[in-house]
Amino acid sequence: MKVVAMIDSRQVILHPEPTGGYSVTVPSLPGCFSEGATREEALANIREAIQLHIECMLEDGEDVPPAYPFLVESIEVELPHAEATQST
């Protein structure tokens, strides 16, 4: 019996870290995350993490959530101003 590999495409979110590097999350696979010193390394690491995450889910008999698209929007919010204190 020939095993045929399937291709799965997942959207990921790269989070630049304040100390450098990136953390990466996969919205359609809760609990699947990785990191890397560079963008390229972070993407390579999350690719491997997604493969392992899905393999483990299948081995455990779990349903793999579908890869769903999501939209990202920026929203402006008004923040309260801190009142300046004056010393007299």
C-alpha positions as CSV (number, residue, x, y, z in Angstrom):
1,M,0.0,0.0,0.0
2,K,1.4,3.4,-1.0
3,V,1.3,6.2,1.5
4,V,0.4,9.5,0.0
5,A,1.4,12.7,1.8
6,M,-1.3,15.4,2.1
7,I,-0.6,19.1,2.1
8,D,-2.2,21.2,4.8
9,S,-2.0,25.0,4.8
10,R,-2.3,26.9,8.1
11,Q,-2.2,30.6,8.8
12,V,0.3,31.6,11.5
13,I,0.9,34.8,13.5
14,L,4.4,36.0,14.0
15,H,4.9,38.0,17.2
16,P,8.1,40.1,17.4
17,E,9.6,39.7,20.8
18,P,10.9,42.8,22.7
19,T,14.2,41.0,23.4
20,G,14.6,39.9,19.7
21,G,13.3,37.0,17.7
22,Y,9.8,35.9,17.1
23,S,7.2,33.7,18.7
24,V,4.7,32.1,16.4
25,T,1.1,30.8,17.0
26,V,-1.4,28.9,14.9
27,P,-4.9,30.1,15.5
28,S,-6.5,27.0,14.0
29,L,-4.4,24.7,16.2
30,P,-4.7,25.9,19.9
31,G,-1.6,25.0,21.8
32,C,0.6,24.8,18.8
33,F,3.4,27.4,19.0
34,S,7.1,27.9,18.4
35,E,9.8,30.5,18.2
36,G,12.9,31.5,16.4
37,A,15.7,34.0,16.4
38,T,14.9,35.2,12.9
39,R,11.6,35.2,10.9
40,E,12.9,32.4,8.7
41,E,13.9,30.2,11.7
42,A,10.6,30.9,13.4
43,L,8.7,29.8,10.2
44,A,10.8,26.7,9.8
45,N,10.2,25.8,13.5
46,I,6.4,26.4,13.3
47,R,6.2,24.2,10.2
48,E,7.8,21.3,12.2
49,A,5.6,22.1,15.2
50,I,2.4,22.0,13.1
51,Q,3.4,18.6,11.6
52,L,4.2,17.1,15.0
53,H,1.0,18.6,16.6
54,I,-1.2,17.1,13.9
55,E,0.6,13.8,14.0
56,C,0.1,13.6,17.8
57,M,-3.6,14.5,17.5
58,L,-4.1,11.7,14.9
59,E,-2.2,9.2,17.0
60,D,-4.4,10.1,20.0
61,G,-7.6,9.6,17.8
62,E,-8.4,13.3,18.1
63,D,-10.1,15.3,15.3
64,V,-7.8,17.8,13.6
65,P,-9.5,21.2,13.4
66,P,-9.9,22.5,9.9
67,A,-7.6,25.2,8.7
68,Y,-9.8,28.2,8.6
69,P,-9.0,31.7,7.3
70,F,-9.1,34.6,9.6
71,L,-9.0,38.4,9.1
72,V,-6.9,40.8,11.0
73,E,-8.1,44.3,11.6
74,S,-6.7,47.3,13.5
75,I,-9.0,49.1,15.8
76,E,-8.4,52.4,17.5
77,V,-9.7,52.9,21.0
78,E,-9.7,55.9,23.2
79,L,-7.8,55.5,26.4
80,P,-8.4,57.5,29.6
81,H,-5.9,60.2,30.3
82,A,-4.0,60.1,33.5
83,E,-4.6,63.4,35.3
84,A,-1.4,65.2,35.9
85,T,-0.7,65.8,39.6
86,Q,0.7,69.2,40.5
87,S,2.7,69.6,43.7
88,T,2.1,72.9,45.4
